[in-house]
Structures are given as structure tokens and as C-alpha cells.
Amino acid sequence: MAWVGSIQLKTTTLIFLLIHIHHCYGEYCSYLNGRTSVNKGDCTELEHCVSNFDQTGQCPGNQCEPGWMGPGCQYVNLALNPLNKDNVFDGDMTTHRSINAATVNLNGTFIVNAFIIHTRWFSGSLTVRDGHQNVLLQKSFQLVSPTIVLPRPVLTDILNMQFSYSIYIKEIEVFGGRDVALWKPTNQSSTYSEAIPNGMIKFSSDKAVDGSGDGNFGNLSCTHTATGHSKNPSWNVNLGKAYSIIAIKISNRNDNQKRINGFKLFGTTENGTKLPVYSDPLPYHNRNEIVLDSTHMPDVPVSVITIEGPNDTEKILTLCEVFVYGKIHKLS
């Protein structure tokens, strides 16, 4: 299993997130207007901030798009999923309640190394256990909304939290990695085009890393390989450097969903070795999205993710978004 180093969250360590922010402020880079190829150079990694943000690239009041969290709203929140019904997992910072314990279902098995407890104030002890009741953390805190880093990363599907007394909690968020595929260079085996009144629209490979998982093909945010080819269709993204991958989520289109059935996913290491990661066993199911948790991820860091379509009659591959949640690999 891939080893993921601890996430460093102190403000002084966030220089890597601020590389492209010199023009990023106000509505220009908000999540509503930041998903276009025109301004992607300036808006890279800042698309999930709901509110206007300042020139430091941070979202005031932690106002991230639901499902995103952390510095620059660039980390997926594993706690926001259908298995968690409580107000402390609803993605809404305006709701809160008093609790002395919480069970966080992750809706899969993931490598976890940090989480945030959004509270007014907490001065006491916290014990965190996994689904097998192994103690992951036992510590005293005196902080407001502390970011808590586990002593070591853990592979788990549940986090059980016990507080020393009842406290008001707005939200509990669990870091699931940063989308390291966003706006990275992509390729596909062929590209489908359609005529429009003012020219042609190409369903190019970069549409799978534009930050939008919209499955409506008519909204022009999905890839599409050309028809009539004899070879299996394929798509890949170059992550730019090697990452330890925590999970991958593929957003499928709303119609023609079976075209992705039977796909294969590969990861390429820095030395060029192509590793098989996942072979889809569900050739007859319609799915809006496909989530591959940490149990499917390679044991070594990879720098390229490749998806190969099935060898069926149509030989068409369409991807509306490929989220690759990862962490930069650090040598020990």
C-alpha cells in the first residue's frame, strides 16, 4: 500500500499553493467562473472557493464548494458522503450541535492522515479510533477549530471520535488528498468534433481535468474520442511529478453511461513502468460516477494515469472528469 506522508497545513508551508495567484482575486477566479481554458493559467488550483477570495489565495471564512476543504479549498472532504447524516457532516458551517462523540463513515477505505474539527473552542482531550477500535490518536487540545494530524497515516473506513465533554461542532472534515490532476496536460487516442454555428467544438482530452464533474454532455465539459476507430480508445493525464495516490473518482456522463463499462486504469511510475491499477468488473451497470478507494491504488508513486476504454463495438471513451486525489511522495 502506498505510504502517504503527513499533510503539512501551517500557513508558512503553503507556498506551493500560491504560485499562480498573482491575478487571482474576486470573481475572476471564483468556482463559478474559474473553469475555463482561457483563465486556467491564473486560476489553477483555486476553482473550489465559493466566495470571492483575497490575493493570498485563501477563501474567507473557509467558504469552500461542498465536498472541498483545507488550504485553497483544494482537498476533498471524505466526511461529506451519503453515509453521514448528522449536521456536523453536512458541509454547512452555519449549522452546529453539541456532541461528545462522533462516528465518521468514509464510504470506502482510504488512507487518512489529517482532519479538521470546526468548533468555537475546545480545551480537553480527544481519542480517535479506527473501525477495529485501534487507538489512532489520544491527545489534549486547547485550540479553536484545530487541524489534527495523526502520528502516522492509517488505512481505514471509519473514524470514531470521543471528546472529554460535549462541545459545539460546526463541521468535521477529513482530508482525502488534493486533486493533483486539475488542469494538468492530457492526451487521448482521438478526438470527436461537432459542427456548431460559429465553427467546430472539439471534445478534447483536457475537459476531463477542468474541475467540473458535470455529466450533461450538452454542457461541453466531457471528453469524447472519435468514432470509427479500430483500436481501443484511451486517455491519460501527466501529473507532472510522482504522487502517492489516495483515491480516484471518475465522473461519467448522464447518458450513454455503459460506454465506460469494462475500462482499465493504469499508473506509470517515474521510471516508465506501466502498472495495472484497476480492471472494471461491471460491464452491465449504469453509473454516474466510479470511486476507486485506497485499496485499489498502487503501492508506489505514479506520475501518469491512463484509462483505456473497452474493446466493444462502439470503441468510444467519454470522461466528464477524472479526479486524482494524491499527495506528493517524500523520500524517508
SULDA-V778441 format. One record per residue. RES is the residue in one letter. PSI is psi as a letter, one per 30 degrees, with the letter a starting at -180 (NA if undefined). D_FIRST is the distance of its C-alpha to the first C-alpha in Angstrom with 1 decimal. Layout:
# SULDA-V778441
res: {RES RES}
psi: {PSI PSI}
d_first: {D_FIRST D_FIRST}
This chain:
# SULDA-V778441
res: {M A W V G S I Q L K T T T L I F L L I H I H H C Y G E Y C S Y L N G R T S V N K G D C T E L E H C V S N F D Q T G Q C P G N Q C E P G W M G P G C Q Y V N L A L N P L N K D N V F D G D M T T H R S I N A A T V N L N G T F I V N A F I I H T R W F S G S L T V R D G H Q N V L L Q K S F Q L V S P T I V L P R P V L T D I L N M Q F S Y S I Y I K E I E V F G G R D V A L W K P T N Q S S T Y S E A I P N G M I K F S S D K A V D G S G D G N F G N L S C T H T A T G H S K N P S W N V N L G K A Y S I I A I K I S N R N D N Q K R I N G F K L F G T T E N G T K L P V Y S D P L P Y H N R N E I V L D S T H M P D V P V S V I T I E G P N D T E K I L T L C E V F V Y G K I H K L S}
psi: {k k k k l k k k g k e f g g e f f g e g g f g j l a f e g l f e g f h l f e g f e f g k g g f g k e l l l a g f g l j k g h i l k k f l l a k g h g k k j f f j l f f j f l f g g g g j f f k l l k l f l k j j k f h l j l k k g l l k j j l e k k j a l k k k l a f g g k j f k j l k l i l k i k k k k l e l k k j l f k k j k k l f l k l k k e k k k k k g l k j g f j g l k l l l f l k k l k k l e g b k k k i l f f f f h g f k g k g j e f g h g l l k l l l g k f l k l l k l k j f f l k k j k e l k k k k l l f l h f f f f k g l k k l k k l f g g k j k k e k j k g i f g k k k e l k k j a f f f l l f l k l f k k k k k l l i a e e h k k k k f k j k j j l k k k k k NA}
d_first: {0.0 3.8 6.4 9.4 12.7 15.4 17.5 21.0 23.7 27.0 29.6 30.1 26.6 26.9 28.8 26.2 26.9 30.6 31.0 32.6 34.7 38.0 39.5 37.2 39.2 41.0 40.7 40.0 36.3 36.0 33.6 36.7 37.8 34.8 33.4 35.7 35.4 38.5 37.1 33.4 33.8 35.0 33.0 29.5 27.0 29.9 30.3 29.2 31.9 34.6 37.3 38.9 37.2 38.7 38.4 35.5 33.3 32.7 33.5 36.4 35.7 32.1 33.4 30.3 30.2 28.9 25.1 24.8 24.9 24.7 26.2 28.0 26.6 23.6 20.8 20.2 21.2 19.0 21.9 24.3 23.9 26.3 25.1 26.4 30.2 31.3 33.0 30.5 27.9 30.4 29.8 33.4 34.2 37.8 37.0 36.3 36.9 37.0 34.3 33.2 29.9 27.4 24.7 22.3 20.9 18.1 18.8 15.3 12.0 10.8 9.3 12.7 14.4 18.0 20.8 24.6 27.4 30.5 33.5 37.0 36.6 34.7 35.6 34.1 31.0 27.8 25.4 22.1 20.3 17.5 18.4 18.7 21.0 18.9 20.4 18.2 21.3 25.0 27.1 30.5 31.1 34.2 33.2 33.9 30.9 28.4 25.0 22.8 19.7 17.7 17.6 13.8 11.2 10.6 9.0 12.4 15.0 18.0 19.4 22.7 24.9 28.1 30.8 33.7 36.1 36.5 35.9 36.4 33.2 33.3 29.7 26.2 23.5 19.7 18.1 15.6 15.5 18.3 19.4 18.9 20.7 23.9 26.9 24.9 26.6 26.4 27.9 28.7 30.5 33.7 35.1 37.4 40.4 43.1 46.6 47.4 50.9 50.2 48.2 44.8 41.5 38.4 35.2 33.2 29.5 29.4 30.2 26.6 25.6 28.8 27.3 29.2 27.8 31.4 31.5 35.3 35.8 39.2 37.9 36.7 33.2 31.4 30.9 32.8 33.0 36.5 38.0 39.6 36.9 36.2 32.7 29.5 29.1 26.1 25.0 22.7 22.0 21.7 19.8 21.7 19.0 15.3 13.1 9.6 9.9 9.9 12.1 14.9 18.4 21.2 24.7 27.0 30.8 33.1 35.0 34.2 30.8 30.4 30.2 26.4 26.0 24.2 22.5 19.6 17.0 15.7 14.0 15.8 14.8 17.5 18.9 19.5 17.2 16.8 13.7 14.2 12.0 14.3 17.7 19.9 21.5 24.1 27.1 29.7 28.4 29.5 26.9 27.5 23.8 20.5 17.5 14.0 11.7 8.1 7.6 8.9 7.3 6.6 4.3 7.6 10.3 12.9 16.5 17.9 17.3 19.6 20.9 23.3 25.9 27.1 29.8 32.4 36.0 35.6 32.7 32.3 29.1 29.5 26.9 28.1 25.1 21.5 19.7 16.5 15.1 13.4 13.7 15.1 13.0 15.0 15.4 15.5}
